[in-house]
Amino acid sequence: MKQKAHNKVVGFIWGIADDVLRDVFVRGKYRDIILPFTVIRRLDVLLETSKEKVLENDQFLIDNKIDDKSALNKFSGYPFYNTSRFTMGKNGPSDAKFKYVSLMSDPENIDSNLEEYLDGFGPNVQEIISKFKIRNQLQTMQEAGITYALIEKLVSNEINLGPNEVTNSKGEKLPGLTNLGMGYVFEELIRKFNEENNEEAGEHFTPREIIRLMTHVVFEPLKGKIKEHARYSIYDPACGSGGMLTEAEHFAEEITNNKSKFVLYGQEVNPETYAICTSDMLIKNENPENIAYGSTLGNDGFMGKEFDFMLSNPPYGKSWKIDFDAIQEGKKIVDPRFSVGTPRSSDGQLLFLSNMAYKMKNNTELGSRVASVHNGSALFTGDAGSGESNIRKWLIENDWVDCIIGLPKNMFYNTGISTYIFILSNRKQEQRKGKVQLIDATEIYKKKRKSLGNKSNELTKDHIRQITDIYLDFESTEQSRIFKNSDFGYQKIIIDRPLRLSCQFTQEKVDGLRFHNSLQDEMEYIYEQFGEDVYTDMKQHKETLLKYWETNEIKVSPVTKNKLFDTKYWKVQKEIMDAAQLLFTNFGEDVFNDFNIYKGELDKNIKKLKINVSTSEKKQIINAISWKNEEAEPIVKKKEKDGTIIYEPDSDLRDSENVPLLEDIDTYFKREVLPHVSDAWIDYSKTTIGYEISFTKYFYKYKPLRKLEEITKDLLAIENASDGLLKKILI
């Protein structure tokens, strides 16, 4: 269908909302009526020619007390049927043995007849009706008296929702609406309704030219390799209203001259778009059971099944917390699809990519090819060892990442950010093995005459051809870079430096040990108010303290309250202070810059003075009298038998470096780190492997800074302009 005719259909249906539904439904509810009734009318048109035959055979089943009516699909010509005595717009022949009439023929009873008509559909359409929640709207329609007007509009000869050409009241030929065209109509209506309601206009579908680019890159390399008369599967784990599946099937059939069969599979979590997708499958004689309902992440509708081709535009920047329990039990991943790692719960896009990679075929000649749209987060978010990095590591090290295409900004209806198409294959061509192609297509686009949401750019047929040819050529150019898999990997090494402490006793530090550092403020206040009572009886002050905390809105946990009202807790802290006082008397206020010697002296004095302190209590004293000092001696943790000294690391000075995967860590460390921090060392036990892909780095284009003369000229011009404006204001 040509764009002009397509727009007329969309415009007519869109107009029904204002003509019929205004003042009955709020604008946000228009879609709840228009979308399902457009679907039902499309099904109705397709069933018109076989209506009498279906009624005849339905009566046969009734007479023979056969409950299973699936055989009626054979007589309807589609995998659905309607056994009611009504159609929406066509009266049967007057001499028909099995009579049927249009809902329009009995305006007085149109509401009850409509319910009977809806009840006449088979189980698969009943599910569509249920997901659309059509019956929830019938009473409102009846009370407002708009049912007749709505159906009158839908069956008007000014609109053609059927597959065959018809003539309107003006004698004009209206072209038939193909299944593909019907998909366009559905998606355009969804987009318009979402824009009207300030919702995410592109949440449920992808611009057609993006899908076409994906199908070209997925299928063209296999042109001539796809076997004739063979069956292949196409899968979309976030299929929305089915546009990507339909477009992929259309292109696949085109390049195979309709000599191969492509079976469509998909899963969708939104009930409305699931209903549209399922109806689209019914209309195309596809098995509606191949479209699963529910979350792909938390409830895989095709567990254990693999697919030949997979295309998807999964949601990005969307939480998967609702699916968490189905995927993980605490930190343990229980779903094998995601065993290599899971991303942060705020963004599940890489889980969809993992799902598709997991479902690739390994036992066929062509294997599987995948195209999936993502934002930049999928390329670089997540440090080495994170779920995101581990997913990239899994994909790249298995040599499945074939190509990544950077798209222009403002290509999608609901976002203007940078987006990328991941192309995966587990049967790479020989020259592509062990390599990844990056294509910078960010400057290949045409500005739209009028923006649609955030979509202000588009790809023409020539652009799609250009990008596809860049992919097929597999050459290093300004827009194409070829990398080894290992180029994206790095080793994250942990760099430690020694802890250096100075120590000194002072009376202030000793007195501070009366209070535990974790409850410093609370204990100081209480001691200031109640003095030595903290060691004898705190219960007498309990009500006063509770009221103080409540009045001043101070939150104190039950555990903390128990400690503060416990005289034993206070006495233990006082004993620590007293022990420190004894040590202070012995050490004086001398400053020590070698903790290795000082600790030994401290232990000797504790033993000499017969001070009874636990390890944790001694640590409190040390923490109170010590501080970090770069000039102090490094603290020795232990000495190895071979004389190697292991120092205590300072966590505050800990740093990390990302070393290219194939570079020797020690060589890098000596060259890049030691010249700057000579006392540093590598903690080899914490080295992790990470993967990230930076388009900015690989396709960076230097832009020279403006000359000083140009900047000065502009500043003077601004100054002169503002000066003139100021004079006008003052005058």
C-alpha positions in Angstrom: 0.0 0.0 0.0 1.3 3.4 -0.9 2.0 5.9 1.9 -0.8 8.2 0.8 -3.4 5.4 1.0 -2.0 4.2 4.3 -2.3 7.7 5.8 -5.9 7.9 4.7 -6.8 4.7 6.5 -5.0 5.9 9.7 -6.6 9.4 9.4 -10.1 7.9 9.0 -9.8 5.6 12.0 -8.2 8.4 14.0 -11.1 10.6 13.2 -13.6 8.0 14.5 -12.4 8.8 18.0 -13.3 12.5 17.9 -16.5 11.8 15.9 -17.9 9.1 18.1 -16.1 8.8 21.4 -15.9 12.5 22.5 -17.7 13.3 25.7 -18.2 9.6 26.3 -14.6 8.6 27.0 -11.7 10.7 28.1 -9.1 11.1 25.5 -6.8 8.7 27.3 -9.4 5.9 26.8 -9.9 6.4 23.1 -7.4 3.7 22.2 -9.2 1.2 24.4 -12.1 1.3 22.0 -10.5 2.1 18.6 -7.6 -0.4 18.6 -9.7 -3.5 19.5 -12.6 -2.7 17.3 -10.2 -2.0 14.4 -8.7 -5.5 15.0 -12.2 -7.1 15.2 -13.3 -5.4 12.0 -10.2 -6.6 10.1 -11.0 -10.2 11.3 -14.6 -9.7 10.3 -13.8 -8.7 6.7 -11.6 -11.7 6.2 -14.4 -14.1 7.4 -17.2 -12.6 5.3 -16.7 -14.8 2.2 -16.7 -18.1 4.2 -19.4 -17.1 6.7 -22.2 -19.3 5.4 -19.9 -22.4 5.1 -18.8 -21.9 8.7 -22.4 -21.7 10.0 -23.3 -24.8 8.0 -20.5 -26.9 9.4 -21.0 -25.4 12.9 -24.6 -26.7 12.8 -23.2 -30.1 11.8 -21.0 -30.2 14.8 -23.9 -29.2 17.0 -26.2 -31.9 15.6 -23.5 -34.5 16.2 -22.8 -33.2 19.7 -19.1 -32.4 18.8 -17.7 -29.8 21.2 -14.3 -29.3 19.5 -14.8 -26.7 16.8 -11.3 -26.4 15.6 -12.3 -28.0 12.3 -14.1 -24.8 11.5 -10.7 -23.2 10.7 -10.6 -25.3 7.6 -13.9 -23.8 6.3 -13.1 -20.2 7.3 -9.8 -20.3 5.5 -8.0 -18.9 8.6 -6.9 -20.2 12.0 -10.0 -18.4 13.5 -13.8 -18.4 13.0 -17.0 -16.9 14.2 -20.2 -19.0 14.7 -22.6 -16.1 15.5 -25.4 -15.2 13.2 -23.9 -11.8 12.7 -21.2 -10.0 10.8 -20.2 -6.3 11.4 -21.1 -5.0 7.9 -22.3 -7.6 5.4 -25.8 -9.2 5.1 -25.9 -12.7 3.9 -28.0 -13.8 0.8 -31.7 -13.7 1.4 -32.1 -17.2 0.2 -29.2 -18.6 2.3 -30.0 -21.8 4.2 -27.8 -20.6 7.0 -28.7 -17.0 7.4 -26.5 -14.2 8.8 -27.0 -10.5 9.0 -25.0 -7.3 9.7 -25.1 -5.8 13.2 -26.3 -2.7 11.4 -29.5 -4.4 10.4 -31.0 -4.2 13.9 -30.1 -0.8 15.5 -32.5 -1.4 18.4 -30.7 -4.5 19.6 -27.2 -3.8 18.4 -25.6 -3.9 21.8 -26.9 -7.4 22.7 -26.2 -8.6 19.2 -22.6 -7.3 19.5 -22.1 -9.3 22.6 -23.5 -12.4 20.8 -21.2 -11.6 17.8 -18.1 -11.4 20.1 -19.1 -14.6 21.8 -19.1 -16.4 18.4 -15.3 -16.2 18.0 -13.1 -19.2 18.7 -10.8 -19.5 21.7 -7.8 -17.8 20.2 -9.8 -14.6 19.3 -11.5 -14.8 22.7 -8.0 -14.4 24.2 -7.4 -11.3 22.1 -10.8 -9.9 23.2 -9.8 -10.7 26.8 -6.4 -9.0 26.6 -8.0 -5.9 25.0 -10.7 -5.9 27.8 -13.3 -5.1 25.1 -16.2 -6.3 27.2 -15.3 -3.8 29.9 -16.3 -1.0 27.5 -19.6 -2.4 26.2 -21.8 -1.1 29.0 -20.4 2.5 28.7 -21.0 2.3 24.9 -24.5 1.1 25.4 -25.4 3.7 28.0 -24.1 6.5 25.7 -25.8 5.0 22.6 -22.7 5.1 20.5 -22.4 1.4 19.5 -24.2 1.9 16.2 -22.3 5.0 15.2 -18.9 3.3 16.0 -19.7 0.2 13.9 -21.2 2.3 11.1 -17.9 4.2 10.8 -15.8 1.0 10.8 -17.9 -0.7 8.0 -18.1 2.5 5.9 -17.1 2.0 2.3 -14.9 5.1 2.8 -12.4 2.9 4.5 -11.0 -0.4 3.3 -9.7 -2.7 6.1 -10.0 -5.8 3.8 -7.3 -7.4 1.6 -9.1 -6.8 -1.7 -9.8 -3.6 -3.6 -13.2 -1.9 -3.1 -15.0 1.1 -4.5 -16.2 4.0 -2.3 -19.3 6.1 -2.6 -17.4 8.5 -5.0 -16.5 5.6 -7.3 -12.9 5.8 -6.3 -10.9 2.6 -6.0 -9.6 1.9 -2.5 -6.6 -0.5 -2.5 -6.7 -3.6 -0.4 -4.8 -3.6 2.9 -2.2 -6.3 3.1 -1.2 -7.9 6.4 2.0 -5.8 6.4 -0.1 -2.7 5.7 -2.4 -3.6 8.5 0.6 -3.8 10.8 1.6 -0.3 9.8 -1.9 0.9 10.5 -1.9 -0.6 14.0 1.6 0.8 14.9 0.8 4.3 13.6 -2.4 4.3 15.6 -0.5 3.2 18.7 2.1 5.9 18.2 -0.5 8.6 17.7 -2.5 7.6 20.8 0.6 7.5 22.9 1.7 10.9 21.7 -1.8 12.2 22.5 -1.5 10.9 26.0 2.1 12.1 26.5 3.2 8.5 26.8 6.3 6.8 25.4 5.4 7.1 21.7 7.9 4.4 20.6 7.6 2.1 23.5 6.0 -0.7 21.5 7.6 -0.5 18.1 10.6 0.4 16.1 10.8 2.8 13.1 10.4 0.8 9.9 13.7 1.9 8.3 15.6 0.6 11.3 13.9 -2.8 11.0 14.7 -2.8 7.3 18.3 -2.1 8.0 18.4 -4.9 10.6 16.8 -7.4 8.1 19.2 -6.5 5.4 22.2 -7.1 7.6 20.8 -10.3 9.0 19.6 -11.9 5.8 21.7 -10.6 2.9 24.9 -12.5 3.9 22.9 -15.7 3.6 21.5 -14.9 0.2 21.8 -18.1 -1.8 22.6 -20.2 1.3 19.1 -20.4 2.7 17.7 -23.7 1.4 14.6 -23.8 -0.8 11.5 -25.4 0.7 13.1 -25.5 4.1 11.5 -24.1 7.3 13.3 -21.4 9.3 12.3 -19.7 12.5 12.3 -16.0 13.3 12.0 -14.9 16.9 11.5 -11.6 18.8 11.6 -11.7 22.6 10.0 -8.2 22.9 7.8 -8.4 19.9 5.3 -5.6 20.7 2.6 -5.5 18.0 4.7 -7.8 15.8 6.1 -5.3 13.3 9.7 -6.5 13.5 8.6 -10.1 12.9 6.4 -9.2 10.0 9.0 -7.0 8.3 11.7 -9.7 8.8 9.4 -12.4 7.3 8.6 -10.1 4.4 12.3 -9.5 3.5 13.3 -13.1 4.1 10.6 -14.3 1.7 11.7 -11.6 -0.8 15.4 -12.7 -1.0 14.4 -16.4 -1.2 11.8 -15.8 -3.9 9.1 -17.2 -1.6 10.7 -20.6 -1.9 11.4 -21.0 1.8 9.0 -21.0 4.8 9.6 -18.7 7.8 7.8 -19.4 11.0 7.3 -16.5 13.4 7.7 -16.6 17.2 7.5 -13.8 19.7 6.8 -12.9 23.3 5.2 -9.7 24.6 4.4 -8.5 28.1 1.9 -5.7 27.3 -1.6 -7.2 27.0 -2.8 -4.7 24.4 0.1 -5.0 22.0 0.1 -8.8 22.6 -3.5 -8.8 21.4 -2.6 -6.9 18.3 0.4 -9.1 17.5 -1.7 -12.3 18.0 -4.5 -11.0 15.7 -1.8 -10.2 13.2 -0.6 -13.8 13.3 -4.2 -15.1 12.9 -4.7 -12.8 9.9 -1.5 -14.1 8.3 -2.4 -17.8 8.9 0.4 -18.0 11.4 0.0 -20.1 14.5 -1.1 -17.6 17.3 0.3 -20.0 19.9 3.7 -19.0 18.6 3.2 -15.6 20.4 3.7 -16.0 24.1 2.2 -13.7 26.7 4.2 -12.5 29.7 7.7 -11.4 30.6 10.5 -13.0 28.5 12.9 -12.5 31.3 10.9 -14.0 34.2 8.8 -16.5 32.3 10.4 -17.8 29.1 7.6 -18.7 26.7 10.0 -20.9 24.6 12.1 -22.7 27.1 14.6 -25.0 25.5 13.8 -23.8 21.9 16.4 -22.4 19.5 15.8 -20.1 16.6 17.5 -19.5 13.2 17.0 -15.7 13.1 16.3 -13.3 16.0 15.6 -9.6 15.8 14.5 -7.3 18.6 14.4 -3.9 20.1 14.2 -4.7 23.8 13.4 -2.0 26.4 16.5 -0.2 27.7 16.8 1.7 30.9 13.9 -0.3 32.3 14.0 -2.1 35.6 13.8 -5.9 35.7 13.2 -6.1 39.5 9.8 -7.7 38.9 11.6 -10.7 37.3 14.5 -10.9 39.8 13.1 -13.8 41.8 12.6 -15.9 38.7 16.2 -15.3 37.6 18.1 -15.2 40.9 17.9 -16.6 44.4 19.8 -14.0 46.2 23.2 -13.8 44.4 22.8 -17.3 42.9 21.6 -17.2 39.2 19.0 -20.0 38.7 18.0 -19.3 35.1 20.6 -20.9 32.8 20.0 -18.3 30.1 21.7 -15.8 32.3 24.3 -17.9 34.0 27.3 -15.8 32.9 26.0 -12.7 34.8 23.1 -10.3 35.3 23.2 -6.5 34.9 22.1 -4.0 37.5 18.4 -4.3 38.2 17.6 -0.9 36.8 18.4 -1.9 33.2 17.6 -5.3 31.8 18.4 -4.8 28.1 21.5 -7.1 28.1 19.3 -9.9 29.6 17.4 -9.9 26.3 20.6 -10.1 24.4 21.8 -13.0 26.6 18.4 -14.7 26.0 18.9 -14.5 22.3 22.5 -15.7 22.4 21.4 -18.6 24.5 18.8 -19.6 22.0 21.2 -19.7 19.0 21.3 -22.9 17.0 24.6 -24.8 17.3 23.8 -27.9 15.2 22.9 -26.4 11.9 25.0 -25.3 8.9 23.8 -21.7 9.1 23.6 -21.5 12.9 21.8 -18.3 14.0 22.0 -14.7 13.3 20.8 -12.0 15.7 20.1 -8.3 15.4 19.2 -6.3 18.5 18.9 -2.6 19.2 20.5 -1.1 22.4 21.7 2.2 23.8 25.3 2.9 24.7 24.9 1.4 28.2 25.1 -2.1 26.6 28.6 -1.2 25.2 30.4 0.1 28.2 28.4 0.2 31.5 29.8 -2.0 34.2 33.3 -2.5 35.5 35.4 -5.6 35.0 33.7 -8.5 36.9 30.2 -6.8 36.8 27.3 -8.6 35.2 27.3 -6.3 32.1 31.0 -6.8 31.5 30.7 -10.5 32.0 27.9 -10.7 29.4 30.1 -8.8 26.9 33.0 -11.1 27.8 30.8 -14.2 27.1 29.6 -12.9 23.8 33.0 -11.7 22.5 35.1 -14.6 23.8 32.7 -17.0 22.1 33.3 -15.0 18.9 29.6 -14.3 18.5 29.8 -10.5 18.1 29.9 -10.0 14.3 29.2 -6.2 14.0 27.9 -3.2 15.9 26.4 -0.4 14.0 26.2 3.1 15.6 23.0 4.8 14.4 22.3 8.5 14.1 20.7 10.2 17.1 17.0 11.1 17.1 16.0 8.0 15.1 13.4 6.8 17.6 10.1 8.2 18.6 10.7 8.1 22.4 14.4 8.9 22.7 17.0 11.1 21.1 20.0 9.3 22.5 22.6 7.2 20.6 21.6 3.7 19.7 23.4 0.7 18.3 22.5 -2.5 16.5 24.3 -5.6 17.7 24.7 -8.2 15.1 25.5 -11.7 16.5 26.4 -14.9 14.6 27.7 -18.3 15.6 28.7 -19.1 12.0 30.9 -16.2 11.1 32.4 -16.0 7.6 36.0 -17.1 7.5 37.4 -13.5 7.2 35.3 -12.4 10.2 36.3 -15.0 12.6 38.0 -13.6 15.7 37.1 -10.1 14.7 34.4 -7.5 15.3 33.4 -4.8 12.8 32.3 -1.4 14.1 30.3 0.8 11.7 29.9 4.5 12.4 26.6 5.4 10.6 25.9 8.4 12.9 26.1 10.8 10.0 24.1 8.7 7.5 20.6 10.1 7.6 18.1 12.5 6.3 16.3 15.2 8.3 12.5 14.6 8.5 10.3 17.4 7.3 8.4 17.2 10.5 9.5 15.6 13.7 7.5 12.7 15.3 8.2 12.9 19.0 12.0 12.7 19.3 12.3 11.3 15.8 13.7 14.0 13.6 16.0 11.9 11.4 15.3 8.9 9.1 17.1 6.5 6.8 16.2 6.3 3.1 16.5 3.2 1.0 19.8 4.6 -0.3 21.1 5.0 3.3 20.1 1.4 4.1 21.9 0.2 1.1 25.0 2.2 1.9 25.2 0.9 5.5 24.5 -2.7 4.4 27.3 -2.5 1.7 29.7 -1.1 4.4 28.9 -4.2 6.4 29.2 -6.6 3.5 32.5 -5.1 2.3 34.1 -5.7 5.6 36.9 -3.2 5.0 38.7 -0.6 7.2 37.5 2.8 6.2 36.6 6.1 7.8 33.2 4.6 8.7 34.2 1.0 9.3 36.8 -0.3 11.7 37.9 -4.0 12.1 39.1 -5.1 15.5 40.3 -8.3 17.0 38.1 -9.7 19.8 40.9 -9.2 22.3 41.1 -5.4 21.5 37.9 -4.9 23.6 39.2 -6.8 26.6 41.3 -5.4 29.5 42.7 -6.6 32.8 41.7 -4.6 35.8 44.6 -4.6 38.2 44.4 -3.4 41.8 47.2 -1.2 42.9 48.0 -1.0 46.6 50.3 1.3 48.6 51.5 0.7 52.2 49.7 2.0 55.2 51.8 4.6 57.1 50.8 5.6 60.6 52.2 8.0 63.2 51.2 7.7 66.9 51.0 10.0 69.9 49.1 9.9 73.2 47.5 13.1 74.4 45.0 13.7 77.3 42.3 14.7 74.8 42.6 11.5 72.9 42.6 9.4 76.0 39.5 11.2 77.3 37.8 10.7 74.0 37.9 6.9 74.6 35.1 7.3 77.2 32.8 7.2 74.2 32.8 4.5 71.4 33.5 6.2 68.1 30.4 4.7 66.5 28.2 6.4 69.1 30.3 9.4 69.8 27.6 12.1 69.6 24.9 10.2 71.5 27.3 9.2 74.3 28.8 12.6 74.7 25.3 14.2 75.1 24.2 11.6 77.7 27.4 11.9 79.7 27.2 15.7 79.6 23.6 15.5 81.0 23.8 12.7 83.5 27.5 12.4 84.4 28.5 9.3 86.5 25.0 8.0 86.5 25.8 6.3 83.2 27.9 3.8 85.2 25.3 3.1 88.0 21.7 3.5 86.8 20.6 4.7 83.4 17.0 3.5 83.7 16.1 6.4 85.8 16.8 8.7 82.8 15.2 6.5 80.2 11.9 8.5 79.8 13.8 11.8 79.7 16.0 10.6 76.9 13.2 9.0 74.9 11.2 12.2 75.1 14.3 14.3 74.0 14.9 12.1 71.0 11.2 12.2 70.0 10.9 16.0 70.5 14.1 16.6 68.4 13.2 14.0 65.8 16.4 12.1 66.5 16.2 8.5 65.1 17.9 6.0 67.4 17.7 2.3 66.5 16.5 -0.2 69.1 19.9 -1.9 69.2 21.6 1.5 69.9 19.1 2.3 72.7 19.9 -1.0 74.4 23.6 -0.1 74.4 23.0 3.4 75.7 20.8 2.3 78.6 23.2 -0.5 79.5 25.6 0.5 82.3 27.9 -2.5 81.4 28.4 -1.0 77.9 29.5 2.3 79.5 31.8 0.6 82.1 33.6 -1.4 79.3 34.3 1.8 77.5 35.5 3.5 80.7 37.9 0.5 81.3 39.3 1.1 77.8 39.8 4.8 78.7 41.5 3.9 81.9 43.8 1.4 80.2 44.8 4.2 77.7 45.4 6.5 80.6 47.9 4.1 82.1 49.7 3.7 78.8 49.7 7.5 78.4 51.5 7.9 81.7 54.1 5.4 80.4 54.5 6.8 76.9 54.0 10.5 77.4 53.3 12.7 74.4 56.2 11.6 72.3 55.4 11.2 68.5 56.3 7.9 66.9 56.6 7.6 63.1 57.4 3.9 62.9 54.4 1.9 63.8 56.2 -1.4 63.4 58.4 -0.5 66.5 55.6 1.4 68.3 53.2 -1.6 68.2 55.8 -3.8 69.8 56.4 -1.3 72.5 52.7 -0.9 73.1 52.3 -4.7 73.5 55.2 -4.8 76.0 53.7 -2.1 78.1 50.3 -3.7 78.1 51.9 -6.9 79.4 54.2 -5.0 81.8 51.3 -3.0 83.3 49.1 -6.1 83.4 46.4 -4.3 81.4 43.5 -6.6 80.4 42.2 -5.5 77.0 40.9 -7.6 74.1 42.2 -7.3 70.6 39.3 -5.2 69.5 39.7 -2.9 72.6 43.4 -2.5 71.8 42.5 -1.6 68.3 40.2 1.2 69.7 43.1 2.6 71.6 45.4 2.5 68.5 42.8 4.1 66.3 42.4 6.9 68.8 46.1 7.8 69.0 47.2 7.2 65.4 46.8 9.0 62.1 47.9 8.5 58.5 51.2 10.2 57.6 53.0 9.9 54.3 56.3 10.6 56.0 55.9 7.7 58.4 57.4 4.3 57.9 55.3 1.7 56.0 53.6 -0.9 58.2 54.9 -4.4 57.7 52.1 -7.1 57.6 54.5 -10.1 57.4 57.9 -11.3 56.2 58.1 -14.3 53.9 60.7 -17.0 54.4 62.6 -15.7 51.4 62.9 -12.3 53.0 60.1 -10.7 51.0 58.3 -8.0 53.0 54.5 -7.8 52.7 53.1 -4.4 53.7 49.7 -3.6 55.2 47.7 -1.9 52.3 46.1 1.5 52.8 42.5 1.2 51.5 42.3 4.9 51.0 45.2 4.9 48.6 44.0 1.8 46.7 43.6 2.4 43.0 43.0 0.4 39.8 44.4 0.4 36.3 42.9 -1.1 33.1 45.6 -2.9 31.2 45.0 -4.0 27.5 44.2 -7.7 27.5 47.2 -8.8 25.6 49.7 -6.6 27.4 51.9 -7.9 30.2 50.7 -6.6 33.5 54.1 -6.2 35.1 55.5 -4.4 32.1 52.6 -2.0 32.1 53.0 -1.5 35.9 56.7 -0.7 35.7 56.1 1.8 32.8 52.9 3.5 33.9 52.7 3.3 37.7 56.0 2.9 39.5 57.5 6.1 38.1 54.8 8.0 39.9 54.3 5.9 43.1 57.5 3.9 43.8 56.1 2.1 46.9 53.0 0.6 45.0 52.5 -3.1 44.3 49.9 -5.2 42.4 47.4 -7.4 44.3 47.4 -10.2 41.7 44.5 -12.1 43.5 42.1 -9.3 42.6 42.9 -9.0 38.9 39.7 -9.4 36.8 39.0 -9.4 33.0 36.5 -6.9 31.6 35.2 -6.0 28.1 33.9 -2.6 26.9 33.4 -1.0 23.5 33.9 2.7 23.1 32.6 4.1 19.8 33.8 7.6 20.8 37.4 6.4 21.1 37.5 4.4 17.9 35.7 7.1 15.7 37.0 10.2 17.4 37.4 13.1 15.0 39.6 16.0 16.2 38.1 19.4 15.9 40.8 22.2 16.1 40.2 24.9 18.6 39.0 28.3 17.4 41.7 30.9 16.9 42.1 33.5 19.6 41.4 36.3 17.0 38.0 34.8 16.2 37.0 34.4 19.9 38.1 38.0 20.6 36.1 39.3 17.7 32.9 37.5 18.9 33.4 38.7 22.4 33.7 42.3 21.3 30.6 42.0 19.1 28.6 40.7 22.1 30.0 43.4 24.3 29.0 46.1 21.8 25.6 44.6 21.4 24.9 44.4 25.1 26.2 47.9 25.7 23.7 49.3 23.2 20.9 47.4 24.8 21.9 48.7 28.3 21.8 52.3 27.0 18.3 51.8 25.6 17.1 50.4 29.0 18.6 53.3 30.9 17.3 55.9 28.5 
